[in-house]
């Protein structure tokens, strides 16, 4: 089965009536009520993340402590209600709770509740660390971007090639790090092979912190060679990923055309086979075999 970012995969409504209606509103993104629900939720996510950023600024935190506290609890209760509603409208709540999206939803609300059980001034640092988990709300945004599934699938399909590429880079880092340890030695800061490997990583990535620099002519020649290699290999993983991403889009386009999911009004033909409405104009899609 193809790796996909579709959160509907494996989920079914808990029954008929209000559960089925809310299932369509919450989990589907191609109808009017669903789009309105998504827009409201996306706005709440952005606003909640802005509150986290503002609360991390000391001047704002001191001046608006009470307001930020109220807003944070308001967003937490909102996302808690959303999470509970998602569990109520699916046939298998545990399956959703243990899915990627369920875990992200849970992590986005837990820190605020944890702060209630970590009292004491000496524990404030722990609370601030826990608050960072609220940034998982940003990841909730990806469920509203259709192309997020394409990005994840392309990354999954290119994993072996990228792993081989990283193995080659690691080999180069070990070789050049050991060589610089021998050439420059502890007198010039290369006190060990791991230190030389750190220098090689910084050099091959063309970052160049400057905390370790070669002094001997041979060391400078080796450094120049590694910099040229770095410029040559930086584009490799990008090319691998881009090729896989293009393949994913071609396959989806071909599947959409074969499934008859071309919009009759605006002629957009990039819809997934399960789409019922056009993502551009909202027109109902006429599929092959439909009456």
N, C-alpha and C positions, 0 to 999 in steps of 0.2 A: 504494500500500500504506500502511496506517495506521502511523504511528510508534508503536512499542511498546517497552516496557522488558523484554520477554521475551527472556532470553538463549538460549532454545532456537531462536529464529528462525534458520533457515539451517544448523542443526547437526544432524548425524546420528551415530549410534554407529559406531565404527570396525569393527564386525563383531559376531559372536556370541560366546558364551562370557563370560569374565570382563569383557571390555571393555563388552559390552552391559549386564551387570548393574551395573557401576560407573557407566556413563553414566546409567542410571536413578536410581541413588542420589545422584549428584552434581548432575545438572541438573534432575531433576524434584523437585517439592516437595509431592506429594500422597499419598505412601505412607509407611508406618511407617518403614522404613530411611532414606528420604530426609529425613523430618522429624527423625529423630535425628541424622543427619549435619549438617543445617542448625543444629540447636540447639547441637551441639558447636562448630561453626565460628563461630557468632555469639558464643558464650561466649569463645572464643579471641580473637576480634576485640576485644571489649570489654576483655578482660584485657590485650591487647597495647597498646591505646590508653591504658589506665590506666598501664602501665609507661612509656610515652612522657611522659605528664603528670608522673609521679613523678620521672622522670629530669631533667625541666626545672626542678625545684625544687632549689635549690643545697644546702640542708641534707640533703635525702633523698639527693641524688646523692653527696655526700661520705660519708655514713654507710653507704649500701648500694651502693656502686659495683660491687662484684664480683657481688652478687646480681642487680642490674639488668642487668648485662652478660650474665650467664648466661640470665636470662629472655628478654632481647631476642633472643639467638641461638637460643634454643629456639623462640620464636614464628616467627622468620625461617625456620628449617628446616622447621617445620610448614607454613607457608604456601608454602614452596618445593615441598614434597612435594605439596601440594594443587594448585598450579599445574602441576607436571609431570604429575600424574595426569589433570588436565583435558585437557591436550594429548594424552595417550596414548589416551584413550577416545573422542575425536572423530575423524570420518573425515577432516576437513581441519584439522589443527592450526594452519596459518598463518592460516586464516580466523578461528579463535577468538583467536589471539595478537594479531591486528590489530583485533579488535572492541573496543568500549568496555570490556566487562568484562575482557577479556584485558589491555588496557593498564593498567586499574586494579589488577588482580592483580599485574602486573609492577612497577608503581611502588610497591606496598606492600612489596616485598621487596628492591628494588635498593639503597636507602640503606645498609642494614647491610653489604652486600657492598662498596659504594663506600668505606665507612669503612676497609676494609683497605688501600686503595691511596692514602690521604691521610694519611701519617704526619707527625710533627713537631708540636711545640706551636703553631707559628704557623698551623697549618692547622686547629686545633680549631674555629674559628668556622665554617669551611666544612663540617666534619662536622656541626655542630649545625644548620646550614641544611639539609643533606641529610636529617637525621633528621626534619625537618618533613614530608617526603614520606611518611613512614610513616603519617601521618594519613589517607592515601588508603584505609587499611583501613576507615575509617568508611564510605566509599562502597560497600564491598563489602556492607554491610548492606542496601542498597536492593534487592539482587537477591532478598532473602527477603521482601520486602513486595510483595504482589500489586498494591496500589494505586499503587506507584511508577511503573508504566507509565502509569496514568491521569493522574498528575500531569505526567509528561513530555509525554504526548500533548496534554493541555489547553494546556500552555505553547507547544507547537509550533503548535497551531491558532490561538492568539491572537497569534502573533508579529507579523502585519501590523498589527493594531489597536494593539498596544502600541508598535510602531515609529512609527506615525502620532502616537500620544499623546506619545511622547518627542520627536518632531520639533516638536510644538506647544509643549511645555515648553521645549525649547532655544530656540525663537524668542522666547518670553516672557523667558527669561533674557538673551538678547542685547539685546532692546529695553530692558528695565528696567536692565540693567547699564550700557548706554550712556547712558540717561537720568540715572542717578545720577552718572555721571562728569561729565555736563554740569551737573547741579544742585548737587552737593556739591563736586566738584573735588578736586584734590590737597591743598588746605588741610585737608580733613576726612578724609584717608586714602584717598580714591578716586583713586589716582594713575594709573590706566589703565582702559581698558574691560575687559580681563580681570579686573582687581581688582573692578570693578563686577559682572561676571558671577559671580565667586565669591561676592560678597555676595548676589546674587540667588538663587543656588542654596541658600545657607544659609537665606535668608529664606523662599523658597517651600517648602522642606522643613520649615519651622517648627522648625528646630534652634536658631537664634539664639545663636551663639557669643559675640557681643558685641564681637568685635575690631574690627568696623566698624559704626559707628552714625551715622545721619543727624542733622544738627544743625539745618539750615534747616527752616522750616515746610513748604515744598513737598516737601522730601525725606522728611519724616515722613508726609506725606499719601500719597506714592507708596509708602512702606514699608507703611503700613496697607493700602493697596489690594492690594499683592502678598501680604501675609499672608492676606487674605481669599480671594484666588485660590488660594493654596496649600492652604487648608483644603478648598476646593471640588474641587481636582483630585487630591488624594491618594487618594481612594477610587476614581478612575476605573480604574486598572490592576487593582485588586482586583476590581472589578465585572466587568471584561472576562474575567479569568481564572476567576472563579467561575462565570460563565455557560457558558464552554467546558467547565469541569470537570463541571458538571451535565449538559451535553449528552453528554459521554463516558460518564458513568455510566448515563444513560438508554439510550444505544445498546447498551452492554454488557448491561444488564438485558433489553432487547428481544431481543438476539441469544441470550442464555442461555435465555430462554423459548422462542424459536423452535427452538433446538437441542435442546430437551428436557432441559436440564441442571438441572432442579429436583430437589432432594434429596427422596427419598420418605419419609425419616424425619423430618427437622426442617423441611422445606419451604423451605430456603434456596435462593433462585433467582438469586444474583449470581455464579454460576460462569462462567468463560470457556468457550467451546465445547470446548476441548481438555482440560478437566479430567476426570479419571476418578473422583475421590473428592471427597466433600463437604468443604469447608474448615472446617466447624464441627464435624461429628460423625464424619467419616471414613467414612461410608456410601458404598458404590460407587454411582455415578450411573447410572441407567437411561436411556439415550439413545434417541431415536426411531430405529427401524430395527434396534436391537440385539436379539439373541435372548435 
